[in-house]
Amino acid sequence: MFALVSACRAGGCAANVLGDVVGETGDAHCDRRFVSAPDKKPASFCQEIIDTVALSEFQDDCREKHAAGTGEGRCAREKVIGGCKLLKENDDGSEVYDWYYDVSDLEADGGTFEDPVRSVEDVKKLCADRQRYEEGATFEAP
């Protein structure tokens, strides 16, 4: 048990152990490129949460707030330009990433996106934007 505690991030270890007792931890994603409501505009990113005890809450929030595609597992990596690892610490020790995509093929098929990113520099600017990520985010290469 002691080795497990020393390997955990602060604040997350107890939640991860609790998750193992009351329910498994897992990964989920919310793909904002694909929305099902006509009043919602797609965005060029997918948010993933890693090692959370709150899978169903994350997925419910994705569907209810964004009408976006959701599922278990991580975001697809095909056509990823770059990502932002959110620095906010979650109570369960989970980690959250926003992965930004090249959506030019979807745009060519008639899709319209809310401020799509076009380059690694665009993603780096988003990661550094404290209005978007109040607690900060670091750039992650695909």
PEWOHU-V86721 format. One record per backbone hydrogen bond with DSSP energy under -0.5 kcal/mol. CO is the residue of the C=O (numbers start at 1). NH is the residue of the N-H. If there is no record, write none. Layout:
co->{CO,CO}
nh->{NH,NH}
This chain:
co->{1,2,3,4,5,9,9,12,13,14,15,16,17,18,19,26,27,28,29,30,30,31,31,32,33,34,37,42,44,45,46,47,48,49,50,52,54,55,56,57,58,59,60,61,61,62,62,62,63,67,69,71,77,79,82,83,84,84,85,88,90,94,95,96,97,97,98,98,99,100,100,101,103,104,105,106,107,112,113,114,119,120,121,122,123,124,125,126,127,128,129,132,133,136,138,140}
nh->{5,6,7,8,8,12,13,16,17,18,19,20,21,22,23,52,73,49,71,32,47,34,69,43,35,69,40,114,101,32,99,30,97,28,95,26,58,59,60,61,62,63,64,65,66,66,67,68,67,36,31,29,80,102,100,140,86,98,138,90,93,90,50,86,48,99,84,100,46,81,82,103,107,108,109,111,110,42,115,44,123,124,125,126,127,128,129,129,137,130,133,134,136,87,85,83}
